[in-house]
């Protein structure tokens, strides 16, 4: 049974279609969502939603910045992005682009370069690409293996002799029947990943991906090929290693998407859709800042720390500090970058009558004053292509630092090619802004 809600939306339980149709009572839905909440919070330590009492209208569910899927008993809760056309596949791709990779592998570089030429891309391909990138991480970190005892015949003793076999078959000891422990990568984790890679060649609409998938599959040459896996039989990474392996956890998750359906509304049985939960505040921030860091190559820093700057007795940075999402320095000056995962329909209007929130203005004005910067750019998610800011404030107060604050609507809902163009437009604007002010 699938119920859905958007980020930041508040929805009364009685307004869900499954309650309106009589498929489930409001009381049972409340009990299930309450149990789901406590189970998820106790296991994961985050609150993707809350439940509150809305007086005469009964209980309501309040979503926050997270998007994703939670399954509990026969209820699947799907928290969707509030941004139009931002699918689950695109969100996961944004997350992958926001991850810091010190030295990208050849495979990852080829994938990124080819994507830059794609005018369109299907949802399933986002998951296949994410899977390929994750397997590159597994290559770097090493495959998870298990210890397995095997029997072998050898011309020398390796391991321990199996005396029963030895006396029965080679009493002259001209060869040795031994038992030894070997490191084996042929386990359910690697078998599922190999299956997902193999099936990806049937599902992808990008012909240039197929030789890359073929090459990636060779990494699993010593792993058995399985024909299928039941939705309830996907292996748990924790059962095979005590070390936290985020690369394998992601790979198994992407395998579920590829093999069992990539959208709760399109899968044959939504209750089997794999769980995941992403904080879009974090995804958007790192997508913007890591991408700008790659575009500029130098001068742009992510998560830059500074002291508060409260005078001669400034508080040590390890005790109290300010942290910038992004900071761009050049000979012409500097710019403070802050990301705001706050989508409003006004951001996509041809003439956006946009007004920033007061706390955002106060915070960023202090940051700019602290760094002696005259420029702040607040970046918001958008579905529309922009070449100019959607608004500007001149924060010029007597006896205070003069600061110009710009608001930029960044397109993130299009193809990888168009999204990258949108980031490049922002980067070029930043460079031109400093040059213009320096002349």
Buried (B, 14 or more C-beta within 10 A) or exposed (E): BBBBBBBBBBBBBBEBEBBEEEEBEBEEBBEBBEEBBEEBBEEEEEEBBEBEEBEEEBBBBBBBBBBBBBBBEEBBBBBBBBBEEBBBBBBBBBBBBBEEBEEBBEBBEBBBEBBEEBEEBBBBBBBBBBBBBBBBBBBEEEBBBBEEEEEEEEEEEEBEBBEEBBEEEEEEEEEBBBBBEEEBBBBBBBBBBBBBBBBBBEBBEBEBBEEBBEEBBEBBEEBEEEEEBEBEEBBEBEEBEEEEBEBBBBBBBBBBBBBBBBBBEEBEEBBBBBBBBBBBBBBBBBBBBBBBBBBBEEBBBBEBEBBBBEEEEEEEEEEEBBEBBBBBBBEBBBBBBBBBBBBBEBBBEEEBEBEBEEEBBEBBBBBBBBBEBBBBBBBBBBBBEBEEBBBEBEBEEEEEBEBBBBBBBBBBBBBBBBBBBBBEBBBEBBBEBBEEEEE
